[in-house]
Amino acid sequence: MSVICEATRTSYDIDDSAPSFPASAASRQDGLCKRCEVLALDDGKQGGQIKTENGEDFVSFGDKRWLDLDYKLEDRLPALPALSDSAKAGCGFCRLLKTAILRLVGGEKTPVPPDRSHVLAKHLRFLLKPGHNHDHFRSNHERDQTVLDELAVELFFSRDEHIDECRKPRPRFAIEETLFFEVHAAPGQCARWLGIARQPVAPSALSAPGKRRLNELIANCSPPQCSRTAHSFVPSRLVDVGGREGSQEPRLVLTSDRAKLANGTSSDVHAVPYVALSYCWGESQPPFTTKADSLPNHLQGIALKNLPKTICDAVLVTRALGLRYLWVDSLCIIQDDTEDWERECAQMKSIYSEAYLTISALAGDTCHSGFADRALSEPETSLQFKSSLRPSMWGQFYLKLPHPAGIDERSVFSSCMDPWDFPTSRVALTTRGWPLQEWLLSPRKLVFRDDMVYFQTGTHREAENGFITLEESLNEWANSLKNAETATQRWYELMEEYSQRELTYKQDRLSAISGLARDVSERLTLEYIAGLWASDLQKGLLWTTLAEDDEDKIPFSRRLGELTCTDAYMAPSWSWVSYSHGILWSLPGLDLSSSHVSLHPSCELISAITTPHGLDSFGRIKAGHLKIRGKFIQLPSPKVYLASKSQSRLLTIRTTKPDRDIASVELDFRFDHHITYEGFITPLPLRDTSLEGLSLLITSKLDDRTVGGLILLPTGVESEFRRVGIVLSNPRGMRAFDELETHKIRIV
């Protein structure tokens, strides 16, 4: 459960008579038409009273939770002529309201349903929220003052003939919607007087107010547990970004001689704080990388203008934070040196976990996108304020449309949403494989989105607009590593997600999670084998494809090629890593990812061996096998056979006497040729085909009536098999499985 923090007010050197940064094109100094003059808030007429706490005066509206405004507008879609004319005449709120209504209905060119042709806007209300426990925003004060949070506008849509009905407070035949406009104000006397907690967002993170806010976000992380102490680990190479003033071009430095590293804050050569960057390369390699032949030049200097925009922004942000060093994979790893790549890849856990902070560039989908500038500037308008209770108290605040990236599409203008609850499916970084471990391993993250930045530590998270959350722990990854059971459960959840992410090179599937695997293994002393954990193979082996039906699975010949091709080798067949598409932990009809499902071993693991491809023992491998002793049978046998049901397209294992189902089968592939069904039950012809020798091994026990296992295919070597599917028994089949003989086999 979140704990809302009301911290002491940070001092700001801001002129109350002007915005904290230049107004964008969408936030001009607008006037108000006669109808909209009610937005010029009169604190006296609204029943406000002057109160004083801690030597500071402010206006109090008592127990009120909203301030009603006398407003009414009738207009017609799609052109909205009344709002359009007023906006052209200079009314900022009419312009903003028109934009909001058109966005709500899908745009001016969207056909208007007959029952939405007429619109009535009324019931404008400034919404007030309790200040002392305000809804997640960092307060500008520590006092019991309501917070001016949003402006709500009720809209009624109807047919022309229902105009009379629409004049009623709650029309019978109208469709009702509510728009919410966020209230922002620069820190200063106007914000303190009215209790406006939400701050404006700078047009660029690298503008003067943007840089100041970045440093505030980090400084606001005041709890001792959030502070970072320098560690002895330093990556092999770092980018020296130069001083804050930017008079020196960046250059690559070797960290082997730490005495030559200038950290600018300490004479301790072991304390070298650096920033790590997590970003998307894009479809192709960055045009600017460090290679063996360019390394000497990069040690001399790197022209900032030659760097891709995202890396350039990272250099400038590092400078703005007063830090000297930056780690970027494309520059700090020699890209055409295999040994160097493997050596640095093996250090990913330390690189991200020991960084002073990680810049996470959610904005942008390539290294050329950049992340410091706001990709989207939401419309807003400024409102002048002068207190009628105290005329010397004046300033301005803003009404702004919420950013669509942070809003659920079903409630397009509900601005009450948590700014970190946004659809990550739209963010390229969350679709790529490598960034998953970079995110989880980084204890402190400066996250750049299209609309704002936020800073997160293990217990503290604050957005650029002031939204703040304190929890006992925000680091789900660290929380999951308390014991082997929670760690493996979290591992399965993460790997299900990771398996659906994209990698430029499929052979990197193990390398891109090696830091996570190393972290689990070192903390809990667990044996890691090709994406699985030796202590939990009874569940780990029972993964299946994410395909909803056979047509979504890869053909048998292609699957066999993945498992036998040396150049494209990813992992042994028993590991989910060997399957190049999404997977999940499931048996037919049973979700194994649930923490409530408990499996027990039904076989003996004799040995589990993998051979690393290079220097990283947790990374890419070139071979691997399991030796297992368990209950085993070849299909078909005199007692059981594999069949297909024509209606459900399910594969089942059936007994011959009596002829009935005893288990369900899920294969990792689809047949290369369509099966011709002969009646309701079709025994699959396995002899004299590529599936001859198909076998079953029981690996796991769910309860006294249910077991699970693997479907195996012989490799041609005696007692050696490859996994090609999974099986789950039904209660009627337990006797048949109990009678199986025990064999020792090898699975590759």
N, C-alpha and C positions, 0 to 999 in steps of 0.2 A: 504494500500500500504506500502511495506517495505521501511524503510529509512536506507541507508547503513551508518554505523558508521566508521569513520576513527579516531581511538583513538590514543593517544600518545603512543609511543613505550614503551613496558614494558622492563625493564632491565633484561638481562639474563646473568648468569655466565656460559658461554659456551665456550669451546675451539674450535675456528674456524677450526682447522686442523683435527677434528675428529667428527664423528656423535654424536648426543646428547644422544644416548643410544646404547648398543651393537647391531650390525647388526644381523638380524634373518637369518635363513638358506636360506631364499628366497632372501636375499639382500647381498650376498657375495661381497667382493672387486673384481670385475671382470674387465678384460681387454676388449679391443675392437678389433675386426678384422679389416682388411684393409678397407673393405666396410663401417664399422660403425664408423670409425675414424672421420667422419664428425660431429658426435654428440659431440665431444670435442669442444664446442662452442668457436669460435674465435670472441671476441667482436669487435676487430678492423676491421677485414675483413667484418663483418656484418654491418659496417657503424656506429658503436657506437662512442659516444663522451663523454668525461668526463665532468660532470656538478657538481656544488656544490650548495647545499641549506642547510640552517641552520647549516653551518659549517661541513657538511658531503658530501663526494664525492660519486658519483654513475655514472653508465654508462647509457646514454640515446640513444635510437634508433630513436628519433624524432617521426614522425607520422606513422612509420611502425606498422602494426598490425600482421605481421608474419615475421619470418626469414627462408628463404628457404635453404634447405640442399641438396646437390648433392648426391642422393642415388637411387639405383636401385637394385632390387632383383627379380629373377625368380626362382620359385620352383614348386614342384608338390605335390598335396594332394593324399593320406592322410599322407604319411610318412614325407614330407617336408625334403628331404635328405640334401639340401644345408644348411638350418638353423640348422638341427641336427648336421651335421659335424662341423659347426662353433661353435655351443654351446658347443660341447664336447671339442673343442680346447680352450675354455675359454672365448668366447665372451658373455658378459652378456646381451647385447641388442638382439643378435640373440636368446638366450634362452628365453628372455621375449617376443619377437615377435612371436616365435613359439608357446608359451603358449597361447598368445592372439588369434592367427589365429585358433588354434585347438579349443579353447573355442567358438569362433565365429561359427564354422561349426559343433559343437556338439561333438567333440572329435576325437581321432585318429582312433577309431573303428567304427565310424559312416560311413555308405556307402556314397560315394561321388557322387553326381549327375554328369552326363557327362559334363554339362556346367560349372562345377566348379572344374574340375580336375587340371587346371593350374592356378597359382596365380602369379601376378606381384605386387610387393610393390614399390611404388615410391612417389614422392611429399612429402617428409618429411618436416614438418614445425614446428618450435617452435611458438606457438601462443602467441601473446602479447595482453594484455587488458589494458584499461585506468587505471592508478594507483590511481588517486585522487578520483575517484568514483568507485573503483574496485568492481567487482561482488561479493559482500557480504563477502569478506575476510578481517580480521583485518590486516591492513597494518602495516609493520614494520617501517613506516616512514610517515611523513606528508609532502609530496612533490609531484610534478607533474611528476611522473615516471611511464612508462609502466611496467606492471607486467608480468614476464615470467610464464605462467600459465599451458600450456599443450604442448605435442608433438602430432601432428596429422600425421597419416600415411594413405595414400590412397591405397586401395587394389583393384585390378581388377581380376575377376575370368572369365575364358573362357574355351572353348574346345581347344584341341591341334591344330586343324586346324585354329584356330583364333589367333595363337601366333603372326603372323605379325600384325594383327589388334591391339593386346594388346600393341604393341610398340608405338602406337600413344598416344598422351597425353590424349585423351578421346576416347577410342576404341568404335567402333560402336556396336560390339556384346558382349562386356564384361559386367559382373555384377559388379557394383561398391559398395564398402563399405568403411567406414572410421573408423579407430581405434583412440582412444584418450588415451594417457598416462598422468597421473597426474604428475606434477613437484612439488617435495617437497624439502625443505632444512631446516636444523636446524637453528634457529635464530643465526645470526652471520654475519661476514663481507661478506661472499659469498652471503647470502640471501639479505643483504642490497644492495650490489653492483648491482646484477642482478634484484632486485625487485621480489624475490620469496616470495609469501605470504603464500602459503600452507605449514603447518608444518608436520613433520613426526608424526606418532602415535606410542606411546610406546607399546612394546610387551605385557605389563601388566600394568593395572592401579595402581598396587601396587609396581611396580618397582620405583627406585628413580626418574627418569624423569616423570613417570606416576603420582606419588604423587605430584610432583611439579606442573604438569600441572593441576591436580584437583584443587589445591589451587589457581592457576592463573585464572582458569575459574570463580571461585567464586569472587576473588578479582577484576576481570575485570567488575563485575557488579557494576559500580561506580555511576550511577544516584541515587540521594537521594530516589526516589520512589521505588528503588529496595531493599533498605536496610531493614533489619528486626529488629524490636525492640522486646524485650522480653515481653511476656504477662503473666498474672497471671495464666493462665491455664497450668497445668502439668498433664500428665496421672497418673493413680493410681500407676503404676509400670513402671520402666525403667530398662534397662540393663546398668549398669556402665561398660564401656568397658575398664577402666583403663587409664593410661597415654599414651602419644604418643609413648613412648619407649617400651611399651608392656611388662613391667616387672610384671604386675599384671593380673591375670586371670579375665575374666568378672564375674560379679555377678548381681543378681537381687536386686533392691532396692525398698523399699516402699517410695513413695513421700509424705506421709502424714506429715512427719517431714522434712520440707524443709531445716531447719537449718543444717541438716546433709548432705545435698547434696552439693558436691563440684563442682562448675561449672568452676573453674580454671581461670575465667576472671573477676569476679565481686563478691563483698561481698553482693550484693543484693540477698537475699534468694528467692525472687520472680522471678529472672531472671535465668531460668534454660533452656538453649537452648538444644534441643535434635533433633536427626535425626529419621525420620520414614522410615520404609522399606515397599515397595510394591513389591510383588514377587508371584510366583506360588508355591503352596504347592506341586502340582502333584496329581496323581490319589489317593494316600492314604495320611493319616496324616503324618506329619514329625515325624521321629523316636524320636525326642527330643522335648518334650513339657513340660510346667509347669502344673502339676496337684496338687490336694490338698496334696497328700502325698509327692510330690517332692519339694513343695514350700520352706520348711525350708532349704533344701540342696542348692537350687538355690540362696537363700539369703546369703549363705556362699561363694558360688563360683561355676562357671561353667567352666569346662575344655574346652578350645578352640578347642581341637582336637575332642571333642565329638559332636560339633555342625555340622549340615549339611553345605555343602560348601557355599551355598548362604548366610546363616546367618553369617558364619565365615567371608566371604568377607565383609559383611556389618559392622561387628565389626572392621575389619582392616581399612576399608575406613573411618569410624568415627574417629578412632585414627589418621589416616593420616591428617584429616581435623583439628586436634587439638581440637576436641569436646569430651565430656565425656560420653554422654548418647545416647542411641539408644532405639527406641520402635519397637518391633517385636511382632506381634499378638500371635504367638505360644508360646512365652515365657512370655509375659506381661499379658496375659489373662489366668485364671485358666480354663483349657480346660474341666474339668469334673465337673465344678460348674456352673449350669444353670443360677443362679442369677448373678454370676460374669460376665458370658458371655453376658447376656442381658444388664447389667449395662455398661460394656465397649463398647458394640455395640452401645449403645445410645450416646456414646461420640465420635464416628468416625468423625463427622464433625470437632470437636475441635482438635482431635488428629492429623489429617492431615493438617488442615488449620493453626494450631498454631505451627507446627514443624518448626525448623530453616530451614530445607530442607527435602525433601523426596528422598530417593534412589529408583529409578524405575528400576527394573532389567528386562529389555526387553530381555536380553540374558538369555537363559536357559528356560526349561519348567518344572523343578521341583526344590525343595529346595536343591537338591544335585548337580545341574548343576554348580553353581557358576556363577559369572558375571565379575570378575575382569580381568581374562586372556582372551586374544583374541582367540576366537574359530576358526577364520579363519585368516590366514596370507597371504595376497595377494602378488604374485610375484612382485619383484622390482629389480632394479639394480642401482648401484651408478655410477656417472660420475664425473671424476676429472675435475676441472676447474682452469685455470690460465689465468688471463687477459693479452692480448697482449698490451693493452693500459697502464696498470700499473702492471708489473710483481709481485709486492709485494702483489697484491690482488689475493688470491687463496683460494681454498676450494673444496667442493664437493656438488653435489645435486643428487636427486634421480628421477628416472622414475618408476612409479608404475601403475599396473592395478587397475582400480576402483573396489571397493568391490561390488560383485553381489547383496548383500542385499539392496544396495542403488540405484539400477539401474533398470529402466524399462526393462522388458524382451524383448521388441520389439526393443530396441536400446541398446544392451548389453554393448557397450563400450562408451556411451555418458557420460563422466565424468563431464559435466557441471551441472549435476543435484544437486539440493539442498539436503544436506545430511539428512534432516529430511523428505524428500519425499521418503519413502521406503515402500515396500509392507508389511503393518502391519499384513496381513493375515497369514504371516509366523511366527508371534511372538505369543507364547503361552499366554503371559500376556494379550494380547488384545482379547483373545477368552474366558476369564474367567469373571465371573460376578462381584466379589468383587473389582477388580482393577479399574473398571470404576470410581467409586466415589473417590477412592484414588487418581487417576490422576487429576480429575477435582477440587477436594478440595485443592490440594497442590499448594500453590502459588509459591514455588521454588522447582524445580526438578533437580536432578542430574541423568541423564538418561544413563544407560549402555546398549549399543548395542553390537552385535558380533564384530563390527569393530572399534568402537570408543565410546567415552563418550561425552555428551553435557550437558550444564547447561542452564536452562530456568527459567526466572522470568516473571513477568507480562508484562515487556516491552523489555526484553533483552534475546537473545538466542545465545549461542556461542558453536561451536563444537570443539572437541579436535584438529582438523586439522586447526583451525583458522577461519572457516566459521562463520560469525556473522550476525545477523539480529536485528535491532531495530525497533519496531513499537509502535504506541501509546498504544496498548494493545495486548498482545498475549494470554490473559486469556479470552477465548471465554465464559467460564461459567460465570465469573463475569460480562462480558459485557451483557449477556442475562438477567441479573437480574435487569435491569433498571426499568422495569414496568411489570405488570401482563401479558400483551399481548406477549411481547418478551420472558418472562420466560416460559409461558405455551407452546409456539411454540417450543422453544428449548427443553423443557421437552419431547414433543412428538417425536422429532427427536432422542433424546438420548435413550428414552425407546424403540423405534423401534430397535435400535442397541443392547441395553441391552437384549432385549427379545431373541436374537439369541445367547447370550453368555451362557456358561456352568456354572452350579453350582453343587457342590457335593451333596448338599441337596436342593431339590426344595423348601422346606419350607422356605429357606433363601431369596426367591425372593424379599420380601419387606425389610428385614433386610439389604441386600446388597446395597440398595439405600436410606436407612433411613437418612444418612448424607446429601445427596443431597436434599431430601424432607424437612428436618429440615432447611436447608439453605434458600430454597425458602420461606418457611412458615414464618421464623423469619424476613427475609428481607422485604417481601412484605405483611405480615399479611394475607396470603391466607389459607383457610381451606383445609387440606389434607385428602383425604378419599381413602385409599387402592390403592395407585398408581395414583389417579386422583385428580383433583382440583374442588371443589364444584362450583367455579365461572365459570367454563368452561365445565360443563357436557354435554352441547349441542354438543360439539365436542368429549370430552373425552370418552363418552359412545360408540361412533361409530367406534370402532376398529374392525379389522377383521383378520383372519388368514393369514399367509404368504404363505400358500399352493397355488401352481399354478393350481392344479386341485383337484378333489374330492379324488383321490387316495392318495394324500399327507396329507389329513386331518385325524384326529384320529376318530375311530369308535364312533357311538353314545353311545354305552354301556360304553365305556371307558371314554368318556367325562362326562357322567352322574356320573360315579364312582368318578372322580376327584372332582366333585362338592358336592357329598354327603358323602364322606369318611372323618370322623373326623380326623383320624391320618394323612392323607395326605393333609389336608385342607391348601390351600394357600391364597384364597381370595374369595369374593362373585363372583357370575357368571357374574355380570355386569362389573367387573374389568378385564382388560387385564392380570393382575397378575395371574388370575385363570387358564389361558391357558398355558400349559407347553411347548409350542413351540413359534416360532417367530410370531410376529404380526405386523400390520401396521395400521395406521389410514386412512381408505378408505371406501367409499361406492361403490357399483357396478358401475364401470366406472368413478369414481370420486376420485381423490387423495386429502384427507383432510389434509395431512401433509404440503401442500403448504401454505405459509403465505398469499397468495392471496384469499384463500377460507374462506369466513366468514359465520358462522352459528349463528342462533339466537334461543333462547329457544322457544319450542312450547308446553311445559308442565310446570307444577309448581312443584318444589322440596319442599316437605313438611318437610322432615327431611332426614339426612344422618348420620348413626351411625355405628361405628366400635368398636369392643371390642378387646383391645390389648391382645396378648397372654402372655406377660410378662411386663418388666419394661420399654421397649422402646415404647413410644406412636406413633412413626413413623415406627416401625418395624413390626414384624410378628403379625398377628391378628388371633383370633379364631372364629370370627363371624362378620357379617356386613350386613346392609340392607339399601335400599332406600325406602322412601315413596313418591310416585309421583301421581299427579293428571293430567291426560291427555286424549287425544282421543284414544280410545281403541276398539278393535273388536276381537271376536273369529273367528278362521278359521276352517272349512268353515262356511259361513253364507249364508242366502238367496241371498245376494248381491255379495259377493266375495268368491273366493276359491284359494287355493294354487295349482299350477300345475308345471309340468316339461316339458321342450321342449326337445324332443329326439335328435335333431340335435346338439344343443348347450350345452345340459346338464345344462342349467340355470333354476333356480326356479323362477317362477313369480307369482305375485298376479294378478288375472283376475276378471273382473266383469262378472256377469251372463247375464246381459242385458244392452248393447250389450256384446257379448263374446269377450273381448279384454284385452291385458296387460295394467295394470296401475302402476306396480312397479316391480323392480327386487329384488331378495332375495339372501343373502349369508349366509349359515348356518355355524356354528362353527364346524361341524362334518360331517362325511359321514354316510350314512345309513348302518346298519349292514348287510343288505341283498340287493342284486342287484335289482334295479327297472325294472320291465318289462314294456316296453313302448308300448302303444296301440295307434298307430297313432302319428301324429305330436305333439299333446297336450295331456298330461296325467294328469288328476286330481289326486293329491296324496291322497290316502285313509288314513285319519287321525283317523277316528272313530274306536273304539275298537282296538287301537294300543297304543304303548307307547308314541305316539305323539298326542294322543287325547287331545283336549283343547288348541292346539297351537294357539297363539294369537299375535296380533300386537299392539304396542304402538308407537304413534308419539311423538318424543322427540325434533326434531330439524327442523328448517326451513332454507333452503338455499336462496330461493327467492320466489316471488309470485306464482311460478309454480312448485316448487320442495320442498318436505319434506323428512326427513329421520327418522328412528326409529329403534325399537328393535323387534325381534321375540322372543316370550316368551313361556314358557312351565309351566303349573301349577305344584305346589309341592304337592298338596293334601290338603293343608291348604287353607281356604277360602281367595280369593283375593291375594294369594301369588304366585309368579312366579319366574322362573329362566330364565335368558337370554340364548338363543341358536342360535342367529343370528341377522343380521341387514337387513334393507330394505331401498330402495331409490325409490321414486315415479318418474314417468315420467309426463310430462305436461298434458297428457290426463287424468291422474288419480286424479288431484287435487280436482275435484268436489266430487268424491267419498270419499276422505279423509276428506274434509271439513264437510261432513254430519255425520261423526262418532260421537257417544255419548262420553261424558267425564266420566271417572271412576277414582276412587282412588284405587291404588294397591300398593302392597309391593313387592319389588324385592330383592331376597337374592342370 
